[in-house]
Amino acid sequence: MLSKSCQYAIRAVLYVGKNGTETHKIELKDIADGLGIPKPFLAKVMQQLVRRQLVNSVKGPHGGFYLTPKERKKSLLDIVQAIDGLEYFSKCGLGMEECSPSNPCPVHDQVLKGREVLMKSLCSNTIEKVEKRLRDGEYGIVR
């Protein structure tokens, strides 16, 4: 459902949120090593997140990535939108050009229900909320 880039982006943002602060920035290498993500691929993903103002970065010897309180209020859907866009939520599950309630594909209703559940989850979960659950041990982001 979500691209590999988007999966990595969500995990990386949550990793930075859980482990970093404005005074303790997380280096790209640490994120890549901590999550088992190839560093060059992650660098491109993190660039997109910085451009979309979902994470901050500072260059230099004490540089790295961090989140501000404002960014922690963003939803997981904001990350999906920045990386993959929202096209997934409106396209046909079988790739048909014309698929609607009046002209459904064979999996239309099931795909629609699944997307609604995913959309609701992504919208209702802020970075801050998921970070707390990570710290409490309810969720994991490392393989």
Rosetta silent file (secondary structure, phi, psi, omega in degrees, C-alpha in Angstrom):
SEQUENCE: MLSKSCQYAIRAVLYVGKNGTETHKIELKDIADGLGIPKPFLAKVMQQLVRRQLVNSVKGPHGGFYLTPKERKKSLLDIVQAIDGLEYFSKCGLGMEECSPSNPCPVHDQVLKGREVLMKSLCSNTIEKVEKRLRDGEYGIVR
SCORE:     score description
SCORE:     0.000 S_00000001
   1 L     0.000  -52.019  178.086    0.000    0.000    0.000 S_00000001
   2 L  -100.352  142.571  178.921    2.698    2.484    0.983 S_00000001
   3 L   -65.519  161.914  177.166    5.916    2.728   -0.995 S_00000001
   4 H   -59.164  -39.659  178.203    9.209    1.664    0.560 S_00000001
   5 H   -59.547  -42.792 -178.626   10.211    5.359    0.630 S_00000001
   6 H   -68.996  -41.095  176.740    7.083    6.216    2.582 S_00000001
   7 H   -59.791  -45.691  178.545    7.568    3.348    5.022 S_00000001
   8 H   -63.316  -39.772 -179.005   11.140    4.483    5.618 S_00000001
   9 H   -62.024  -46.947 -179.974   10.009    8.092    6.020 S_00000001
  10 H   -61.602  -47.764 -179.409    7.460    7.254    8.700 S_00000001
  11 H   -62.099  -41.405 -178.639    9.929    5.085   10.580 S_00000001
  12 H   -66.362  -43.742  178.412   12.696    7.705   10.303 S_00000001
  13 H   -60.597  -44.006 -179.975   10.505   10.565   11.534 S_00000001
  14 H   -66.962  -36.922  177.034    9.399    8.480   14.498 S_00000001
  15 H   -62.749  -46.244  178.755   12.994    7.449   15.222 S_00000001
  16 H   -62.825  -43.813  179.648   14.123   11.080   15.196 S_00000001
  17 H   -62.294  -40.832 -178.167   11.167   12.057   17.361 S_00000001
  18 H   -72.625  -36.725 -170.673   11.807    9.310   19.882 S_00000001
  19 H  -106.518  -12.966 -174.973   15.590    9.734   20.091 S_00000001
  20 L  -118.648  164.191  173.847   16.316   13.358   19.291 S_00000001
  21 L  -142.294  175.881  178.005   15.645   16.841   20.584 S_00000001
  22 L   -63.539  -25.841  179.300   16.533   20.318   19.426 S_00000001
  23 L   -96.577  -15.042  177.357   19.657   20.106   21.591 S_00000001
  24 L  -127.599   89.833 -177.007   20.451   16.461   20.711 S_00000001
  25 L   -82.233  150.661 -177.128   20.207   16.045   16.956 S_00000001
  26 E  -102.890  125.893 -179.497   20.264   12.607   15.330 S_00000001
  27 L   -75.514  151.797  178.984   22.784   11.957   12.569 S_00000001
  28 H   -54.655  -44.090 -179.267   21.751   10.284    9.331 S_00000001
  29 H   -59.074  -40.767 -179.525   24.126    7.394    9.998 S_00000001
  30 H   -66.948  -38.593  177.560   22.496    6.739   13.370 S_00000001
  31 H   -65.317  -49.100 -178.997   19.015    6.694   11.845 S_00000001
  32 H   -59.568  -47.145  179.428   20.115    4.380    9.035 S_00000001
  33 H   -65.599  -42.863 -177.512   21.943    2.039   11.419 S_00000001
  34 H   -65.854  -30.218 -177.421   19.164    2.120   14.003 S_00000001
  35 H  -106.210   -6.468 -178.833   16.467    1.242   11.486 S_00000001
  36 L    68.619   39.557 -179.081   18.460   -0.954    9.115 S_00000001
  37 L  -111.983  136.332  177.228   17.829    1.350    6.156 S_00000001
  38 L   -57.480  127.959 -175.032   20.434    1.976    3.423 S_00000001
  39 H   -57.880  -45.323 -179.439   22.020    5.361    4.158 S_00000001
  40 H   -62.495  -39.444  179.290   21.987    6.740    0.553 S_00000001
  41 H   -66.898  -44.224  179.647   18.312    5.876    0.133 S_00000001
  42 H   -62.953  -36.444  179.841   17.457    7.329    3.538 S_00000001
  43 H   -58.233  -41.907  179.121   19.351   10.550    2.710 S_00000001
  44 H   -66.827  -40.177  178.886   16.995   11.198   -0.215 S_00000001
  45 H   -64.443  -45.033 -178.515   13.946   10.481    1.915 S_00000001
  46 H   -65.004  -35.130  175.909   15.156   12.785    4.687 S_00000001
  47 H   -59.102  -44.842  178.789   15.795   15.552    2.126 S_00000001
  48 H   -62.150  -41.912 -179.021   12.159   15.346    1.063 S_00000001
  49 H   -65.661  -37.780  177.721   10.990   15.474    4.668 S_00000001
  50 H   -66.567  -45.233  178.948   13.122   18.553    5.377 S_00000001
  51 H   -59.678  -36.038 -178.944   11.816   20.293    2.236 S_00000001
  52 L   -87.699    6.823  176.477    8.238   19.542    3.317 S_00000001
  53 L    58.730   41.751  175.181    8.998   20.872    6.819 S_00000001
  54 L  -101.652  -19.315  171.022    8.276   17.591    8.587 S_00000001
  55 L  -142.801  161.361  175.551   11.753   17.442   10.153 S_00000001
  56 E  -111.365  154.637  175.134   14.543   19.963   10.656 S_00000001
  57 E  -139.941  151.116  176.670   18.201   19.518    9.924 S_00000001
  58 E  -130.923  132.773  178.034   21.393   21.270   10.841 S_00000001
  59 L   -89.056  159.663  174.779   24.681   20.749    9.010 S_00000001
  60 L   112.685 -177.029 -174.353   28.045   20.604   10.657 S_00000001
  61 L   -61.671  -30.685  178.898   29.836   18.809   13.483 S_00000001
  62 L  -110.050   27.065 -176.532   26.888   19.053   15.890 S_00000001
  63 L   -87.301 -179.007 -179.912   24.321   18.687   13.164 S_00000001
  64 E   147.368 -161.550 -176.633   21.649   16.178   12.449 S_00000001
  65 E  -110.839  148.728  177.248   17.883   15.877   12.436 S_00000001
  66 E  -157.601  165.707  177.376   15.330   16.916   15.031 S_00000001
  67 L  -118.249  143.992  173.323   11.645   17.740   15.447 S_00000001
  68 L   -94.704  167.403  175.968   10.083   20.832   16.938 S_00000001
  69 H   -56.029  -34.954  179.259    6.843   20.765   18.945 S_00000001
  70 H   -63.348  -43.363  179.998    5.028   22.019   15.832 S_00000001
  71 H   -68.798  -32.924  178.978    6.265   19.087   13.752 S_00000001
  72 H   -66.207  -19.904  178.857    5.347   16.610   16.469 S_00000001
  73 L   -81.685  -11.768 -178.904    1.721   17.733   16.083 S_00000001
  74 L   -71.541  154.116 -179.405    1.647   16.625   12.433 S_00000001
  75 E   -90.185  164.709  174.853   -0.133   13.431   11.498 S_00000001
  76 H   -63.589  -27.134  176.926    1.295   10.348    9.868 S_00000001
  77 H   -63.591  -33.641  176.870   -0.863   11.281    6.878 S_00000001
  78 H   -60.097  -37.244  178.761    1.266   14.423    6.467 S_00000001
  79 H   -69.313  -45.821  178.655    4.292   12.161    5.986 S_00000001
  80 H   -58.154  -45.385 -179.184    2.442    9.955    3.482 S_00000001
  81 H   -62.058  -39.480 -178.714    1.319   13.024    1.558 S_00000001
  82 H   -67.399  -34.474 -174.244    4.876   14.403    1.449 S_00000001
  83 H   -97.105  -51.373 -175.104    6.407   11.190    0.121 S_00000001
  84 L  -102.750  -19.679 -170.639    3.736    9.290   -1.835 S_00000001
  85 L    79.793 -178.785 -176.087    0.966   11.829   -2.233 S_00000001
  86 L  -108.740   11.341 -178.239   -2.657   10.879   -1.640 S_00000001
  87 H   -56.874  -36.148 -179.512   -3.353    9.322   -5.031 S_00000001
  88 H   -52.356  -35.761 -174.292   -3.489    5.834   -3.474 S_00000001
  89 H   -77.538   -5.577 -179.954   -6.671    6.777   -1.646 S_00000001
  90 L  -124.798  -10.215 -178.900   -8.562    7.550   -4.845 S_00000001
  91 L   -81.346  157.668  176.204   -7.181    5.102   -7.431 S_00000001
  92 L   -67.376  138.217  179.008   -8.802    1.822   -8.373 S_00000001
  93 L   -64.172  -21.503  178.533   -7.456   -1.174   -6.460 S_00000001
  94 L  -107.762    5.408  177.137   -7.045   -3.055   -9.749 S_00000001
  95 L    81.364   12.479  178.086   -5.686   -0.109  -11.735 S_00000001
  96 L   -72.315  145.890 -179.880   -8.811    0.457  -13.828 S_00000001
  97 L   -71.574  -38.007 -179.956   -9.254    3.977  -15.164 S_00000001
  98 L  -115.566  106.800  179.262  -12.964    4.070  -14.407 S_00000001
  99 L  -143.548  119.922 -177.109  -13.908    2.607  -11.051 S_00000001
 100 E  -154.099  171.845  176.669  -16.684    4.107   -8.952 S_00000001
 101 L   -56.303  -31.445  179.825  -19.682    3.034   -6.896 S_00000001
 102 L   -84.781  -18.427  178.901  -21.747    3.068  -10.103 S_00000001
 103 E  -140.456   66.701 -172.942  -19.071    1.172  -12.098 S_00000001
 104 L   -80.391  151.618  170.860  -17.063   -0.809   -9.490 S_00000001
 105 L   -80.818  172.426 -177.456  -14.218   -3.215  -10.079 S_00000001
 106 L   -62.001  -22.605 -178.602  -14.453   -6.664   -8.409 S_00000001
 107 L  -113.282   12.838 -174.211  -12.577   -5.507   -5.270 S_00000001
 108 H   -51.588  -54.660 -175.321  -13.943   -1.947   -5.088 S_00000001
 109 H   -64.394  -41.365 -179.467  -15.871   -2.246   -1.828 S_00000001
 110 H   -67.165  -42.710  179.310  -13.156   -4.169    0.024 S_00000001
 111 H   -64.631  -41.433  179.859  -10.394   -1.796   -1.105 S_00000001
 112 H   -60.188  -44.710  179.020  -12.531    1.205   -0.176 S_00000001
 113 H   -62.894  -43.853  179.054  -13.092   -0.150    3.355 S_00000001
 114 H   -62.723  -40.942  178.925   -9.394   -0.866    3.811 S_00000001
 115 H   -65.495  -38.909  179.362   -8.444    2.593    2.626 S_00000001
 116 H   -62.649  -41.676  178.301  -10.942    4.205    4.983 S_00000001
 117 H   -64.341  -46.061  179.693   -9.425    2.334    7.934 S_00000001
 118 H   -63.290  -44.780  179.669   -5.894    3.279    6.870 S_00000001
 119 H   -59.888  -45.240 -179.856   -6.845    6.925    6.262 S_00000001
 120 H   -61.525  -43.334  179.854   -8.508    7.175    9.669 S_00000001
 121 H   -64.612  -45.851 -179.571   -5.467    5.667   11.374 S_00000001
 122 H   -64.810  -37.043 -179.883   -3.000    7.924    9.547 S_00000001
 123 H   -71.790  -39.808 -172.946   -5.090   11.044   10.278 S_00000001
 124 H   -83.381  -15.035 -179.611   -5.700   10.315   13.943 S_00000001
 125 L   -99.217  109.104  174.511   -2.119    9.375   14.799 S_00000001
 126 E   -83.430  162.446  176.937    0.144   12.345   15.294 S_00000001
 127 H   -58.145  -44.548 -179.795    3.898   11.931   15.458 S_00000001
 128 H   -58.543  -44.608 -178.709    3.722   12.930   19.120 S_00000001
 129 H   -65.019  -43.159 -179.812    1.068   10.332   19.928 S_00000001
 130 H   -69.794  -38.386  176.391    2.962    7.519   18.206 S_00000001
 131 H   -55.296  -45.430 -179.809    6.255    8.588   19.845 S_00000001
 132 H   -59.941  -43.559 -179.560    4.666    8.178   23.263 S_00000001
 133 H   -69.061  -29.858  174.106    3.463    4.696   22.388 S_00000001
 134 H   -66.036  -47.166  179.839    6.943    3.842   21.104 S_00000001
 135 H   -62.479  -34.031  179.919    8.487    4.992   24.384 S_00000001
 136 L   -79.595   -3.519  177.951    5.890    2.984   26.317 S_00000001
 137 L    81.717   10.839  179.799    6.838   -0.122   24.345 S_00000001
 138 L   -77.289  -30.322 -178.420    3.432   -0.492   22.657 S_00000001
 139 L  -123.499  162.216  173.823    4.876   -0.074   19.147 S_00000001
 140 L  -134.424  150.208  177.839    8.121   -0.920   17.419 S_00000001
 141 L  -127.388    0.234  178.986    9.793    0.600   14.354 S_00000001
 142 L  -104.478  139.001  179.928   12.923   -1.565   14.192 S_00000001
 143 L   -60.124    0.000    0.000   12.840   -4.889   12.375 S_00000001
